[in-house]
Amino acid sequence: MVTYIADETKAPQIENPEKITAKDLAEMVKQMRHNQRRCQRNPTPEKLATLESWERKVDAVVAVLTDTQMKLF
């Protein structure tokens, strides 16, 4: 069985997305793009699940970084 780097690489913990550094975000986007290319070449359910996981993680961080809603409490 072939093992891919993206399968072994763990995403930075997103327990507090407000404290993600630019370097962490860049690494997450890099992994997401890598998985997008893998899915385009040879889509499988496992690769698609990995891709969707990375996309959700990146979207969560971007949502926090671009949130313009005023926090009252």
C-alpha positions as CSV (number, residue, x, y, z in Angstrom):
1,M,0.0,0.0,0.0
2,V,1.3,3.4,-0.9
3,T,1.5,6.0,1.8
4,Y,1.4,9.7,0.9
5,I,3.0,12.5,2.9
6,A,-0.3,14.3,3.2
7,D,-1.8,11.3,4.9
8,E,1.0,11.3,7.6
9,T,1.2,15.1,8.0
10,K,-1.0,16.4,10.8
11,A,-2.7,19.8,10.5
12,P,-2.0,22.4,13.1
13,Q,-4.5,22.2,15.9
14,I,-7.3,24.7,15.4
15,E,-8.5,24.8,19.0
16,N,-8.1,28.6,18.8
17,P,-8.1,29.8,15.2
18,E,-7.4,33.4,16.3
19,K,-3.9,32.4,17.3
20,I,-2.9,30.7,14.0
21,T,0.2,32.3,12.6
22,A,0.7,33.2,9.0
23,K,3.3,30.4,8.7
24,D,0.7,27.9,10.0
25,L,-1.9,29.2,7.6
26,A,0.5,29.0,4.7
27,E,1.3,25.4,5.6
28,M,-2.4,24.5,5.8
29,V,-3.0,26.1,2.4
30,K,0.0,24.2,1.0
31,Q,-1.4,20.9,2.2
32,M,-4.8,21.7,0.9
33,R,-3.5,22.5,-2.6
34,H,-1.4,19.4,-2.6
35,N,-4.5,17.3,-1.8
36,Q,-6.5,19.2,-4.5
37,R,-3.9,18.2,-7.1
38,R,-3.9,14.6,-5.9
39,C,-7.7,14.4,-6.2
40,Q,-7.7,15.8,-9.7
41,R,-5.2,13.2,-10.9
42,N,-6.8,10.2,-9.3
43,P,-9.9,10.7,-7.2
44,T,-10.6,8.2,-4.5
45,P,-13.0,8.4,-1.5
46,E,-10.0,8.5,0.8
47,K,-8.3,11.4,-1.1
48,L,-11.6,13.3,-1.3
49,A,-12.2,12.9,2.4
50,T,-8.7,14.2,3.2
51,L,-9.2,17.1,0.8
52,E,-12.5,18.1,2.3
53,S,-11.0,17.9,5.8
54,W,-8.2,20.3,4.8
55,E,-10.6,22.7,3.1
56,R,-12.8,22.8,6.2
57,K,-9.8,23.6,8.4
58,V,-8.5,26.4,6.1
59,D,-12.0,27.8,5.7
60,A,-12.4,27.9,9.5
61,V,-9.2,29.9,9.9
62,V,-10.0,32.3,7.0
63,A,-13.5,32.9,8.5
64,V,-11.9,33.9,11.8
65,L,-9.3,36.1,10.2
66,T,-11.8,37.9,8.0
67,D,-14.6,38.2,10.6
68,T,-15.7,41.8,10.7
69,Q,-18.6,41.3,13.1
70,M,-18.3,43.5,16.1
71,K,-18.0,41.4,19.3
72,L,-20.1,42.9,22.1
73,F,-19.5,40.3,24.8
